[in-house]
Amino acid sequence: MLQTDVEHAEFEALRELLRVLGKGELSGLSKRARTLLNHAIAAATAPSYRARLLLQRKAQMWQHEGHLERAAEGLGRLIRAFSRK
């Protein structure tokens, strides 16, 4: 789960949230941990929110790793163009 693009503050918020959940209480959460909890609850209960997260993840993949996909699509167009001639 831990990736190099996760901010330290987000990682600490996750640790805080997991620690508090392990104790079975939700009082005293930092603002960032409370926000993370709200996102987790929405992802678990709202299908539209899950769909939005999926689209966001795909957009991020396209932005960060999309150069390979775009190159493959461009090469595919070239191959199709040459194979038609």
N, C-alpha and C positions, 0 to 999 in steps of 0.2 A: 504494500500500500504506500509506503514511503517512497516518494520520487524526488528527483533532484529539483524539480520545479515547484515543490511545495515550500511555501514560506515557513520560516521557523515559528512565527507567531501562530500560523494555522496548525502546525504540528503540535505546538504546546496547547492550543485550544482543544485539539482532539485528545491529547493525553489527559487534560483536565476533565473533559467530559466523560471519558471512559473511567477515570478514577472515581468520579462522583456517582456515575451509574452503578459501578461495582459496589458502592456503599449503600445504594438504594435510596439516595436522596438527590434532590435537584436544587437545593438552596445554595446560595452563595456562588453561583456560576458567574464567570466574567462575561462581558458583553459578547466577545467573540465566541466563547463556548456556547452561550445561549443561542446565538445565531446559527451555529453549527447544529445544535439540537433541533431548532425549528426547521432547518433544511432537511434533516434526517427524518423528522416526523412527516413533513410534506412529501418527501420521496417515498415513504412507506405507505402513505394513505391516499395520495391523489394521483390517479393515472395521468392526468394532464401535466402534472409537475414532472413525473417520471419521463414522459415524452419530451418535455422541454429539456430536461437534463441530457437525454440521449442525443437530441439535435445539437445541443451545445458541445457535447463531447465529440461528435462527428465534425463539427465546425473547427474545433481546436485541433483535431487530428489533421484536418485538411490544411489548416494554417501552419502547423508545425512540421508535419510529416508529409504534407500533400505534394511536395516537389516530386517525389517518386511516382505518385499516382498521376500527376499532371504530365510528367515525362512519358509514362506508359501510354496515357491517352493520346498524346501527340504522336508518339511512335506508331500507335495503332492506326491513327488517321493516315499517316504516311504509307504504311504497309497496305492499307486498303486502297489508297490512291494508286500506288504502283501496281497492285495486283489487278486493277481494273484495266490497265493499259496493255 
